[in-house]
Amino acid sequence: MGEGAPDGDECKRIRVEGTVFSGRGEGGFYVGIYAKQFEKVIGYRPYPGTLNVRIREEQVEDLIACVKRASPLLVEPPRIEGARLGGVYVYRARIYVGLDYRDVYLVRPAITHYKWDVVEIVSNEYLRGEFNLKDGDVVELEVYCC
């Protein structure tokens, strides 16, 4: 199991479903250049890539309301001459596939081309391999709204 999901009844959580899909292939690049900063904030260097999940349309507003209530962690951008990089907001979460789960982080770059119907997940594990996921598979995310 991964790091980070707080336990206790004082933290409101929501569950949303989504479909796994292949992104633009940029997640590994960005996770790689932010690796040291991630380690400072979440305690480990994530697997160099993100798991992309398209949230069910009828659940997007609930997700937005949850993250607005949350106090995200902030991963500061690395300083790279000539690069325009923004911070990354990090929300605690848990991914469920069947009865199995992992503690993960939902990441939201300050500069992104995705709307809120798409979330990117980081973990210390290769989640596609751990859960044998392929494009089109449905997963459930529990997002911590604190």
N, C-alpha and C positions, 0 to 999 in steps of 0.2 A: 504494500500500500504506500501511497505517496505522502508527501508532507501536506500540512496546512489546513485542512478543513476544520473550522472550530466546532467543538461540540457544545451542547448546552441548549436549553430551551429559549434563552434570551435572544437568540439570533434567528430571525425569520428566514426561511428558505423557500424557494419555489422550485418546481420541477417543470422542465420543458422538454419536448421531444424535437428531434431534428434528424436530418438525413446527411450522412457523410458524403462529401464530394471533394474532388481534386481542385485545388486552387490554382493560382498562377505560378506556383513553384518558387515563390519569393520567401516563404516562411523560413526555410532553412537558412537562407542568406542572412536575414535579419536576426533570427535567433542566434546565429553564430556571432554576428558583430556585437550583439547586446549581451553575450553570454556572461561576461564578468559582472555586468550590472544586475542581471537576473540573479546571479549567485549571491550578491550582496543583499538583495531584497527577499528572495524566497528560500535561500539556503542551499541551492544546488544549481548546477548548469543544466538547463533543460535539454532534452533530446533536440538535435538541430533540425527542427521542422515543427509545423503546427498541424493539428487535425482540424480541418474545416468542417463545420456543421451548419446546415441551413435550417433554421428554426421554423417550426410550423407557423404559418401566417397568423393564426388565431391566438398564438402565445407570445408574439413579439412585444405587444404592449405591456404584458406582465413582466417580461424580461427587462424592458426599459425602466419600468417603475421600480423594479428590484435594484438595479444598478444605480439608479438615482438616489436611493436610500442608503446605499452602501458607502463605506469609506475605503476606496480602493488603495492598494499599495501603488507606488509610482516608481517605475524603472526609468531612471534618467538616461537620456541618450548619450552614447559615447561621443567623445570629441574626435571627429575625423575631418581634417582640413578639406574644405571644399564641399563637404556633404551637408545636406539639409535633413537632419534627423529630428524627430520629436520624441517625447516621452511615451511610455507605454503604461496604460492603466491595467492593473492586475486584480482580478476578483477571484476569491476562493470558490471552488466548485468541486463537484464529484461527478464522474461519468459512470453510468450504469449500462452494461451490456448483458442482458439476461439477469442472472443473479449475481454476477461478478461486478466489481466496481474498482475504481482507482480515484484517489484524491488528486485533483489537477488544478490548474489555474486557467480561467478564461482571460484572455489578453485582448486589450483594445488599444491599438496604436492611436496616438493623437492625430497622426496623419494616416488616413486609410481611404481606400476606395470602396470599402464594404459598408452597406447600411446595416442596421441592427438585426436584420433577418439572418445575417451570417455572423457566426462567432468563431474565433480561433482559440484552440486549446493547446496549452503546453503542459508537458509532464517530463519527469526524468526517464520515462520509458517511451519506446516506439509504440504508440497506442494501436496503430493499424496492425502491427505484428502481435502485440499482446492479446488483442481481442479478435484477431483474424478478420479485420474490417476491410470492406471494399466499398467503392462508390455505390450509393443507393441504400446501404444498410442504415437502419434506424437505431439511434442511441437516445438515452435519456440523460439529461444534465440536471443536477441539483445545484442551484446557484445560491450562495449565501449572501443575503441582503444586508450585511452588517459591515 
